[in-house]
């Protein structure tokens, strides 16, 4: 059996582990994703901004990308991805990735963190420890928004099928959302150039995809690999060979197509239950001399 076929078989084993093990929950309102195809069309993308808890001591601006048809929200209910930016960054700087996820059939909500964003009045690296709770504030707001009569997005957010993703400090933020007792609606995570936080990767196991440059001098790849080994659920690791802290997130740069393909199919697999996406994932992730891809079953 060739290497690509072996990797595809391994990924399918992870999928079985996810659907039979990771979906176990005491919450009767949350069920495993049915096996179905994710949308097979490329949507136009709308952008919306709002502020969560505008009158609080910690207001949280959010940028939302979502699928559209003509001038309205596309028909259907779409899984949600909460995307966290890194230090001195902003949500719009990640639109090359997040807008393409929206075009594939996801709603992507990206908070602007108050003390780690670009141009913050009181910049603080230490504030990353508070950001997982911010991510959960965004999720609670979206749950309310989905039921808000008259809002264009009401009824279009599949709030039982959510993922968290992020780059650098946003990757650590993502890991920090998977703590003991996290709700089962958070089904998957993507950690890009990041690692674990204290208490992360606990509670209900969820599949996690790690993406990391092997020559990253900001967050060494060893940090990402240590987190990869710690995850209790099935995990995947996409390595960008010889690359640094995030140049592969720029459209047109080496490795971007593989990162986009792998992350999109990972989300299709974990949030839609799309078995075809799981089969494609190893092939989409790999390019000789540019990337390598590996999987690890539940620990």
GINORNOR-V477870 format. One record per backbone hydrogen bond with DSSP energy under -1.0 kcal/mol. CO is the residue of the C=O (numbers start at 1). NH is the residue of the N-H. E is the energy in kcal/mol with one decimal. If there is no record, write none. Layout:
co = [CO	CO]
nh = [NH	NH]
e = [E	E]
This chain:
co = [2	3	4	5	6	7	8	9	10	11	12	13	14	15	16	17	17	18	21	27	44	46	48	50	52	53	60	61	62	63	64	65	66	67	69	72	78	79	80	81	82	84	86	89	90	91	92	94	94	95	97	98	99	102	103	107	108	109	110	113	115	116	117	124	125	126	127	128	130	131	132	133	134	135	136	137	138	139	140	141	142	145	146	148	151	153	156	157	158	161	162	163	164	165	166	167	168	169	170	171	172	174	175	177	178	179	183	185	185	188	189	190	191	192	197	207	208	209	210	211	212	213	220	220	221	222	223	224	225	226	227	234	235	236	237	238	239	240	240	243	246	247	250	253	255	256	257	258	259	260	261	262	263	264	265	266	267	268	268	269	274	275	276	277	280	281	282	287	287	290	292	294	296]
nh = [6	7	8	9	10	11	12	13	14	15	16	17	18	19	20	21	22	23	24	30	68	66	64	62	60	56	52	112	50	110	48	108	46	74	72	69	158	107	163	109	165	167	89	118	93	94	95	97	98	99	101	102	103	105	43	81	65	83	63	117	124	88	120	127	128	129	130	131	134	135	136	137	138	139	140	141	142	143	144	145	146	148	155	151	154	156	78	159	161	80	187	82	190	84	192	170	172	173	174	175	176	177	178	179	202	182	186	162	187	164	209	166	211	168	200	189	236	191	238	193	240	216	223	224	225	226	227	228	229	230	231	208	296	210	294	212	292	214	243	215	249	250	253	256	259	260	261	262	263	264	265	266	267	268	269	270	271	272	274	273	278	279	280	281	284	285	286	290	291	241	239	237	235]
e = [-2.4	-2.4	-2.3	-2.3	-2.2	-2.6	-2.2	-1.8	-1.8	-2.1	-2.2	-2.2	-2.6	-2.7	-2.1	-2.3	-1.1	-1.0	-1.5	-1.6	-2.7	-2.0	-3.4	-3.2	-2.3	-1.9	-2.8	-2.9	-1.8	-3.1	-2.4	-2.5	-2.9	-2.1	-1.9	-2.6	-2.5	-2.6	-2.3	-2.8	-2.9	-1.8	-1.2	-2.0	-1.3	-2.2	-1.2	-1.6	-2.4	-1.9	-1.9	-2.0	-2.1	-1.6	-2.8	-2.8	-2.6	-2.4	-2.4	-1.1	-3.3	-2.6	-1.6	-1.1	-1.9	-1.4	-1.8	-1.4	-1.1	-2.5	-1.7	-1.6	-2.1	-1.9	-2.5	-2.2	-2.4	-2.2	-1.9	-2.6	-2.3	-1.5	-1.2	-2.0	-1.6	-2.4	-3.1	-1.7	-1.8	-1.8	-3.0	-2.6	-2.1	-2.3	-2.7	-2.6	-1.8	-2.2	-2.1	-2.3	-2.3	-1.4	-1.5	-1.1	-2.4	-2.1	-1.6	-2.6	-1.1	-1.9	-2.6	-1.6	-2.4	-2.8	-2.3	-1.9	-2.1	-2.5	-3.2	-3.4	-2.6	-1.3	-1.8	-1.0	-2.5	-2.0	-1.8	-2.4	-2.2	-1.0	-1.2	-1.6	-2.8	-2.7	-1.8	-2.3	-1.6	-2.5	-1.6	-2.5	-2.1	-1.5	-2.3	-2.1	-2.5	-3.1	-2.5	-2.6	-2.7	-2.3	-2.2	-2.3	-2.2	-2.4	-2.5	-2.8	-2.5	-1.1	-1.8	-1.0	-1.5	-2.0	-1.9	-1.6	-2.6	-1.9	-1.2	-2.7	-2.5	-2.2	-2.5	-2.7	-2.7]
